[in-house]
């Protein structure tokens, strides 16, 4: 008879236990949602949002939905266009959007080099958010070296009304280099990309007057662009009616008009005009009487002035439903208060000053986290998917890759969808990546618990009925414009490491740490719900409502759980590998897995791209990192199932996990190599380990599967600490320096240091190994030295280059590849927070 885990999934219980909620807990939940809906922004303490008259009745009917509505209100507006240097939009499709552009007018090449989308080729000395709280406030520095201008963009929200409140933006500029002239032209555009309109009298337009308008779910509004400081020069404009869905092409539109007008002027004999006089908008509207985009242009120049702010303009968006108008005075006071609040909250969250870090290192940590937070965006559009059948395993196995594995490839465009997500890099990867996002939300969740949960929910809302989530979210034409065509198609047999569960595990830890107990029996105990009854503290409640209030926490997990289970079942089913059919001996006949989508040189689905695997892709392969990830899934799903009352499921996950722990050793441990390795069949059809020591070798330890008592842990710790293998003064390298493939080919995951895996290493050592077992002293030594090396090098490179990087050179420690890469590299903030063992 087989083991219980080999008999297939247990039938799902047809009925679930319901729990009675105490009246006191209901009162707390109602008070919570009252605070959530009437929160007072830290940026405007005198502003009060008045609840609707039916508010109390709605709370009593469904406090969880009211709390969700409060989240939507708090997060409706934001700087949700992270691919741009600065742009705003609400979390709504086909709606009002704004954005900033500028170009140099020191010569005639300006329109060919308009700054708009974040591009590494722009050659900035530095750019990124210095402080960003994710909801109400952000301040960013952009050093455009080639144009000798340093811009500061500041954003502040003012709550009030029924449509997410109002907001203001302040953009200022000054020269970077003293004694050199600065000459720039700034453009700020406002457009409606769907249902709605801008109310403009195009025949009698006053560029200084607010632009009225309305849009779906935003109601009526007005928005203005006003120069606050700078030498008086004419403000120019243009507007047009452009096709729906093309607002993201505003830069192309601006360039076309500027160059076309300049050509006409030169043809008419104006050949001696300076660039700032030649490249100006024509002060007119195109394409009909109802323009849906307006671009406003202001020119600034200085002659050898000191490095001080020379010009400022402000953008003010006022919702007509709000009683709290945005003015220059409001922006000034709200920004000052928000910055103070941010600083205090950052220290209370991460305690870096308490740990003894210098002011400059704390500022580095603030900027690094803020760049991750400021990289959260709202994406909407169609994707391209190929769901056509693939060859069965064993048929045409020599064919590699998802296209070759399909007899009749048939990619198609899907219906539009939305995603709320952070991005790995605003310049190079300005879209959602499943493998990256779990790491992102591990940090975001520490800062703003409920913001992180909104992002996680958005990702699982992208899951299809079978449980598949596209590993790369390329939604819409704007996103596809940044991706090579061969990488745009997504395939439903392709997975990615389930890192979102890593972030959810962090949420479960926070819940547990809050009350020291988070179990089925804990619900309904009002005495353990630590929650503010003071609505003046409502903003904190919006950030932590699903943390401080256990009713809301359980509701969130209960709603998410069916998708988690479906995704888990899809992973186990789709990634299933062969055990008995290849003559392998293990405690379980089913717990063995392999990544689909393999080619000879890449396993993109693993997240480790070019990391060496078996020389020839084969259906006989088993991958140790994938088995470890599925074990991590089962362990954490057991925790969640217990919380939401799915006792049968919890037992099933426990059985799976026990079997996986056994099979990690039975299938993947190589006694000859003293390492965990992949498995395949050789040319003689014999089972053999494929051992390329490096990150893959570590996964059973990184995900806490190896026992602190195991001698195998000792070998893995030695591997980590050996300079001829993985150890460097800058972090653990991705592939052993002794491996035949070290530093070869693309050299992406064949030696360089990656911060996400180093973070997993530190977290695993501190959580599982520094306090328990016979090797705890060795684990502690490695933990402390590795932590110090990582912090020192990432900070040093930030100071040297102005950026946080995608990866670091294992010989020099220098940052390399894309930058700024404040995706998972931002986890250095958590590394700093960890403290020494």
N, C-alpha and C positions, 0 to 999 in steps of 0.2 A: 504494500500500500504506500502511496506517495505521501510526502510531507503535506501538511495542510496548505502551505503556500503554493503547492503544485496542482491543486485541484480546481484552479480557476477562481474567479472572484465570487465571494459569497453573495447571495441574493440581497438586494437592498431592502431594508425594512420598509414595509408599506405604510407604517404609521410611525410618527415621531412623537416623542414625549413633549408635552407643552408644560411650561413652567408658569406658575403664578407669580406675578410681580407685586411686591408690597406697595401699599399706598404711599409710604414715605419715599420709596424709590421713584414712583411715578411723579411725585411732587418735585423731586430733584431733577428728573428728566425734563419736566415742564419748565422749571426755572432755568435749566440749562439752555433750552431752545429759546426762551424769552431773551436771555442774554445774547444768544447767537444772532437773533434777528435785530436786536437793538444795540449791537456792539458799538463802542466808541473807539474810533481810530486813534492809535497812538500818535498819529500825525496831526490830529485836530481834536484836542480834548474838549473843545467847546461845542462840537458838532454832535447832535443827537438825531438818530434815525427813529422816526415814529412808526410803530407797528400798525398794520391794518386793523380795522375794528373787529374783523373776524379771527384775529390772530390767536386769542386764547382758545376759542372753539377748535381751531385747526390743530393747535398743540395737543389738546386733550384727545383728539381723534387719532393723530399719528405724529408723535413727537420726533420719530426718526426722519420722517419726510420733511418736517419743518427744519430740523437740523441740516438736512441735505440742502434745502433751499437756502439756508443761511450760508453754506459753503459756496453755492453757486453765486450768491450775491457778492460775497467777499472776494471771490476769484474771477468774477465776470470780466473785468477789464485788467489788462496787464501788458507788459512788454513782450508779447507772445509771438514775436517774429524774430527768433534768435539768429536766423541767417543774415539779418540786416545789422548794420552798426547801431541803428536805433529805429524802432518801429513799434506801433501800438495796434492792438486789435482786441476785441472781446472774444470770449470762448463761444463763438457762434460762427456757423458757416455763412459764406456769401453775405458779407456785412460791411460795416464801416471799418476802414483801415487807414492808418497814416504812416508816414515814413520820412526819414531825413536823407538828403543827398548833399554833396558838396564837391567842388572841383577847384583846382588852382587856376588863377588867372595871371600868373606871372609870365606865361608864354601861351602860344596858340594851340597847345596840345590838350588843354583842359577837358573839353568834352569827350575826348577819347579815354580819359582816366577819371570818370565820375566815380566817387565813392558812394556806395549804396549797400550792396551785399558784402559780407565779410570775406575778404580774399587775402590769402597769404602773399600773393604777388603784389599787393599794394605796398608792402615793405614797411609797415608801421614799426616804429621803435617799440611801441607797447600799446595795447588796448585791452580793455576789460572793465568789468564792474569792480569798484572798490568796496561798495556796500550794497546789498540787495536783500530785502527781507522776504521776497516771494509773493507778497500780497499788496503792499501799499507804497513801497518806497524803493528807490535805487539811485545810485550815483555812479557814473562811469567816466573813465578817462580814455581818450583816444589821441595818441601822439602820431600824427601824420607827418613823418619826417620829411618826405619829399616836397610837401607843400608848406613846410615850416609852420604848421598850425597844431596846437593842442586844443582839442575840443573837450568840453565837459558836458555830459547830458545828465540831467536830473529829472526824476519822475516822482510824482506824489499823487495819491488818490485821496479824494475828499468824499466820505460816505454820505449818503442821503438819497431819499426818493425810492422809486420802485424799480430802477433799472441799473443797479450796480454802482450808483453814485457818479461823481464827476472826477476829473483829473487835470493835472497841469504838468507841463514839461518845460524845463528851462535849459536852453542850449547856449553855451558861452564859448568864446575862443580867445586865444592869445598866442603870440609867437613862441616857438620852442627855443630858438636860438637868438640870443640877444645880438643886436647889431646887424641883423639881416631882415630884409623886408618880408612882409606877409601879405599875400593877396589871394583871397578866396571868394568864391561865390557859393552861397548856401541856398538850398532848395528844400522847402517843406511841402509835402503833398498830402491831400485829404481826398479820399475816394470812397464811394459806395460800390461794392462789387456784387450786388445782388438786389434783393428786395429792399426798396427804400429810395431816397432821393436827396440831392442837395438842392436847397431852395435858393437859387441864384438868379438875379436879374442880369442876364448876360449883356444886355444893352446899356445898362447903367450901373456897372459893378464898381464898388468901392473896395479896394484891396485891404483897407484898414478896418473895414466893418466885419463883425462876426458873420460866418456862414451858417445859415440855418439848415435844418434837415431833419429827416426821420429815417429810421431803419427798423426792420423786424426785430422785436424783443428789446429794442433800445428806446423806442418811443421818440418823442421830439427832442431835439438838442440844438445847441449852437456851438460853433468852434471857431476860434480866432487865432491868428498868428500876428504877434505884435513885437516890434523892435523896442527893447528896453534901454539898451546902451549901445553907442557906436556913432561914428560920424554919419551925419545925415546924407544919405544917398537915396535915389529913387528906388522904391520897391516895385518889382515887376511881377507879372503873373501870366499864366495861360490856363485854359481849361478846355475840356473836350468831353464828348460822349464817346466812350470806348466800349468795346464788346464785353459782356459779362465774362468774368473769369480771367481777365487780362490785366487787372490792376497790378499784379506782381511785375509786369513789364514796364513799370513807370520809368525806370532808368532809360530803357530803350526809347520810350516816347519822348523824354526830355532831351536826350541826345539828338534825336532826329529833328526836333523843332529848332534846337539851338544851332545846329550845323546848317540846316536848310535856310534859316533866316540869315545867318552869317554869309552864306554863299550869295544870296540875293543882294544883300547890302554891298558886297564886294563887286558884284556885277554892275551895280549902280554907281560905282566909283568910290565907295568908302573904303579905300585900300590902306588908309593910314590910321585906322582906329586901333586903340589898344585892346587887348583881349577882354578886359572888364567892360568895355563899351561895345565890343562886337558880339560877345556871347551873352545876350540878354533875351528874355522872353518878349514876345510881341504885344503883350497886354491885350489879348483877345481870346475868344472862345472858338472852338472848332467842332464840327460834327453835329450841329443841331441845337435847338433851344433848351435842351435839358442836360447840361453837363453832369457827369458823374465823377469827374476828377478835376481838382484844381491844384495847380502847383504855384507856389509863391517863392519868389527869388529875392534875396538880399545880398548885396556885395559888400565886402569889407577889405580894407587894405591899410597897411601901416608902413611908415618909413623908419626903420632902425629904432623902433621904440623898445623900451625895456620889456622884460617878460612879465607882463601883467595882463589881466583880462581887459580886452579892448572892445568887445562887443557881446551883447546878450540879446536873445529874443526868446519869447515865451509862446507856448501853445496852450490854450485853455479850452478844455472840453467841458461844457456845462449841460448836464441832463436837465430838461425842463421839469422833470418830476421832482427834482431835488430843491429843497429850500436853502441850500448852502452853496452860494456862488463861489467859483474859483476866481480869485483876484491875485494880483502880484503880491499883496500883503499876506494873503492866505498861503501862497506858495512859499514865501520866505519863512514864515513862522512854522509852517507844517514841516518843511524840510529840516529845519534846525531841530525840532522836537523829535522827528523820526530818526535822525542820525544819532542823537543821544540815546534814544530808546534801543536802537540797533546795537550800539556799543555795549550797553548794560546787559541786554539779553544775550549777546554773544558770549560775554564772560560768564554769565549765569549758566549757559548751556555747556560750554566746553572747558571753562576753568583754566584757560591757558596762562593768564597772569599768575594765577594761584600755583601753577606748575613751574613758574619761574622763567617763562619765555620773555624775551625782550620785546619792547614796543614794536620794533620793526618786524619781528617774527609773528607777533599777533596780527599786525596789519597784513602781512603775507597770508596768514590763515583766513582772515576776513575776506580778502580779495579772492582767494582761491575758492572758498565756499560760495561767495557771492556770484562768481562766474558760473558755477554749476547751477545755482538757483536762477540766475539771469538767463541761462540757456534753456529754461523751460518754455515750450512753445505749444501753440494750438495749431494742429495740422488738419486739413480737410481736402479730400479729393479721392479719385479712383486709384487703384493699383493694377498691376499686370500680374496675372496668375496663370500658370499652366497646370491644369488638373487632368491632362490626358493620361491614359494608362501607361505604365512602365513595363518593361520586360520582367517576367517572373525571375526570382532568384534562381540561378543555375542556367538561365538562358542568356546567351550573348554577354557573358560576364566580362569579356575583354573590353566591352564598351564602357567608357568612363564618363562621368558627369551627367547632370540631369537631362540635357538635351539628347545626348547620344543614347541614353537609357530609355528613350521614348520612341516607339515605332513611328508615331505620327504626332510630333509636337504641335500643340494648339494653344498658344497663349491668348488670353482674352482680357479685356479691360473690365474691371469689376464696377459695381455700383459705388458711388462716393461713400466714404466713411470718414470718421474723425478720430483723432488721437491727441491726448494731452500728455506731453512727455518732455523730459530733458533730452539734450543732444550731447554726443561725445565731444564735438568740436564745432563751434559756430562757423569756422572758416572751411573746414574740410569734410566734416560729417554732420551737416545741419539737419538731421532727421533722426527718427527713433530707431534704436537698435536694441533688440530684445536682450541679447547677451550683456550689453552694457548697462541696461536700465536698472537691473537689480542692484548693481553696485552704486549707481547714482542715488537710488532711493534709500539705500542703507545710510547714507549721509544726510539726505534731505529729511528723512524721518526723525533723525536726532534733533534737527532744527525746527521743523514744523510737521508734527505727526500727521495731521489731517490733510495737509497739502500732499504729502507723500501717498497717503491712502487714496486720494483722488486720482493721482497719476497711475497707481497700481490698478485701480478699478478700470481706468480708461484702457489700459493694455488688455485686461481680460475681457473687456467688451469687444475687443477686436478678434476674439477667439471664435472660430467657426463651430458648427454643431458637432463636428467630430473631435474637437479639442485642439486643433492646430492653430497656432499663432504665427503669423508671418514674422520671420526673424529680422527682416529689415523693412521698415515702414516707409515706403516711397509713395506718398499720397499726393497726387495731383501733378500738373505740368510743371509747376515751380520746383517741386522736389525732384522730378525726373530730369530737369534741366541740369542738375548737378551730379548725375550718376551716369557712367558709361552704359550704353545700351545693353551690353551683354550681361550687366549685373542688375537690370531692372526687373526681370521676371522672378517671381517667387514660386516655390514648388511645395506642394502640400505633404511631401514625405521628408522635408527638411526641417530639422529641429535646431535648437540652440540650447546651451546650458540653461537650466531653469532658475536663473538668478533672482527672478522676482520673488521666489520663495525665500531667498536669502534675506531680502528686505522685509518680507512678512515675518520671518523668524525674528528679526530685530524688533518688529512691532510686538510680537508675543513676549519677548524679553522685557520690553518697556512696560507692558501690562502687568507682567509678573512682578517686576521691581517696584511698581507703584504701590501695591498692596501686599506683596509677598505671597499672594495667592491669587490664582485666576483659574478657577475650575468651575465645573457645573454647579456645585453647591454654593459657590461664592455669589452667584447672581441673586439680586434682590436684597442684598445686605446693605442697607443705606449707610450704615456706620462706616463701611469701607469705601464709600464713594467720596473721595476727596475732591470737592468741586466748589468753585467760588459762587456765592449767591449774589455777589455784587456785580451788577451789569456794567459797572465801570471797568471791570476786568474782562469784559466780553470778548475782546480781541484774542486774549490768551485762550478763551474757551473755544473760539473758532479754530485756533491752531491745534488744540488738544481735546476737543470734545469727545472724540472716539477713544481717547486714552483715559481721561478723568472719569468719564461716565460709562460704567460697565454695561448698561443697557444698550447704549449706542455701539459699544465695541462688539457685543455679541451679535447685534443686528447686522453690522458690517460683515463680520466673519460668516454668519449664517447665509447671507446673500452671496458672498463670494465663493463659499465652499463647493457648491455643485460644479462651478467652472474649474476649480482647482482639481477636483476629482476627475472630471472629464479630460483635462489636460494630462493628468498623471496616467490615466488609462491609455490615452493616445500615445504617450511617450513609450510606455511598456509594450504596447502592441506594435507600433510602427518601427521602433528601434530594436525589436527582438533579434537576438543572435542565436547561433546554433551551439548546443553543448553535446548532447548525447549522439546526434547524427555525425559528429566528428570524433567520437570516441573519447570524449573528455570526462574526467571524473570530478565530481563536485557534490557538495551536500544538497544543492538544489538543481533540478533539471531545467529550470526556466530562467533563473536570474543571471542572464548574460546578454550583453547588448553591444550593438555597433552603430556608429554614425552612418547615416545615408548621405549620399552626395559626394563620396570620396573620389578623388582623382589620384594619379600617381604622386603628384607634388603637393596637393592641398586637401585639407579636410575643413573647409570653411565652416561647416555646421558645428564643429567642435568649439569654435571661437578662437582656436589656436592656429588657424590658417595653414602656414607652411611647416609647422612642426613635423618632424619626420615620423612616419608610421611604417607599416609593412611596405616593402619596396614595390610590390604589386598589389593593388586593391583586390580584395577577395570577399566573397560572402561568408567565408569561414572566419573572418576576423572577429575579435572581441576587444572592446576598448575599455581600459580600466578607468579612465576619467568619466566615461558615460555611466558605467555601473556605479561609480561613487556618487555621481549627481542623482541618480535615481534612488540610491539609498538615502541621500539627504532629503529628497522629496518625501519618501515614505516616513522618515522619522518626524518631519515637521507636519505632515498631514495627519499623523497620529495625534499630535498635540492639538491641531485645529479640530479634528473630529471629536476629540474628548470635550473641548470647550463647547461645541455646538450640539452636543448630545448624540452624536452618531457613534454609539458604542461598538456596534458590529464592525463598522468601517475601521474604527481605531484598532480593534483586534487584528483585522486583516492587514493593516499597515505594519503593525508590530511583527506579524509573521513574515511579511515581505522583508522588512529590515533585518530581521535575524538571519534570513536566508542570504541576503546580500552580503552581510558581514562575513558569513562563512565563505561565500563564493569569491569575494575579493581575495582571500588568502588561497583558496583551493585552485582558482583559475589563473590568477594574475601574479602571484608571488613567484619570483625566480630565485631559487636558492643559490644558483651559480652566480647571479649578478647582485644578489642581496638587494633587490629592488622590485617594485611593482611594475609590471610591463604589460603591453598589449599581447594578444595571442593571435596566431594565424596558422595555416598549414603550409609546410614547405613544399619544395618540388617533388619530394618523395611521399607526399600526403601524410607527413608526420606532424603532430602538433609541436609548435615551437614558440618560444617567447620572443617578442620583438622589443628589445630593450634599448631605448634611447633615453638615457637618464636626464631628467630635467623636470619641468613643471608637471608633465603627465605622471611621472613617478610619484609625485608628492600628493596627488589628489586624495588617496585614502586617508592621509593625515590631515590635509587641509580641510576636509569636510567631517573630521572627527569620527571616522569609522574605525580607525586602528585604536586598540585599547592602550591606555597609558602603561599597562603591564607588559605589553608585547615586546619581545626582543627585536621584532621587525622595526619598531619605532626607533630603536637605538641605531640601526643601520641607516634609516632615513635621516635622522639627525646628523649622523656623520657625513652623509652625502651633502646635506645643506651646508655644512661648515667647512667643507674641503675646498680650498682655493683652486685646485685642479679640476674641480667639478662645478659647483654652483656658487660658491661664496665669492663675493667681491666687496670692496670697501664702500660700494654704492647701493647694494641690494643683491638679491639672488638673481643670477642670470637665468634665462629661460631654458637653455640647453647646456649640458655639460661641456666644458672647454675640452674635454677628452673625447667627445663624440666625433665621429668621422664627418658629420654634416655641420658641425659647429661653424657659424659664420659664413656659410656657403649660400649660393643662389640669391634669392630675394632677401634672405637674412632678416625676416620679420619677427619670427618666434624661434630663431635658432641662435640665441645668445643675448640679445638686448634685454634690458631689465624692464619689467612691466609692473606697475604699482598695484594693480588689482590682485595679482597673484601674491605679491609680497604682503598685501594687506590680509588676504586669506591665511597666509602663513602665520602672521603675527596673531591674528584673532584666534586661530586654532591652538597655537602654542599657549596663549594666555588662558583660553577657555578650558582646554582639556588636559594640558600636559605640564605646565610649570608648577603645579601644586600637588600633583598626584603621580604615583608610580616611581620605579627605581631610576628613571632617567630625568627626573624633574630638574635637577641642578644643571644638567647639560641643556635642557630645553630653556631654562631661565637665562643661561648665558647667551644662547643663540638669540633668544627673544630680545634681550636688552641691547646687544650689539647691533643686531639687524635693524631694530627700531631707530637707534641713534644714527646709523649710517644712512638710512632712507631720509630721515628728516633733514639731516645736515646737507645731503647732496641736492635734494629737491629745492630746498631754500637757497642754497648757494647758486644753483643754476637760474633760479628766478631772479636773484639779485644781479647775476651776470648778464642775463639775456632779456629780462622783462617778462618772461613767459613761463608757464607750466607746460610740460611737453608730453607727447604721446608715449614715449619710451626713453630710456637712458642708456648710453653706451656703457658696456660692461668693463671697458678698459680705461676710459677717461671720466666717466660719470656725466658726460655732456648730454644735454637734452637733444633729441633728434626726432625726425619725422614731423607730423603735423603739430601746429601750435597756433593759438593757445589750445591746449587739450585739457580743459577743466571738466572732463567727464570723470572717469574713475581715478585719474591721477589726483583729483581733489580729495580723495580719501586720505591723503596725507594729514588732513585736519583731524580725522578720527585717530590716526596713528599718533599724532601729537597729544590728543585727549587721553589716550590709553594709559599713559604713565608707565613707569618701569615696573618690572616684576620684582 
